[in-house]
């Protein structure tokens, strides 16, 4: 089995330092469509759905990770918006 050496300094999964505010999982609320969302991740995941019950589950999620988890579980209900 071939293993490559991975340089972790080159992998940027999340913004850190002074740029952490741009990470969708950072603890900053955002106003989107007249509501204040706990994080950008909450708003992003909810924006993918039109089913109000799913949107509310995501809105009430206790963390951005939970919001993403709910969206993953409901992925068959995602509405594709064509403009």
C-alpha positions, 0 to 999 in steps of 0.5 A: 500500500502506497502512503503519501506524506501529507503536508497539513499546512497546505490543507485549509479546511476551515479559516483560522486566525484573523479570517475565521469570521469567514468560516461558515461554521464560525460562531457569528450570526447572520441575517438572511431573508428577514431572520437571524440565523445562528451561523452562515452554515445554518442559513446556507443549509436551510436555503436549500429547502422549501419544506418549512418543517425542514427549514425550522429543524435547521434553524433550531439546530444547536450547532452548525454541525447539527444543521449540516447533519439535518440537511444531509438526512433530508437530502432527498428533499432538496429543491433545485432552483433554476434561474 
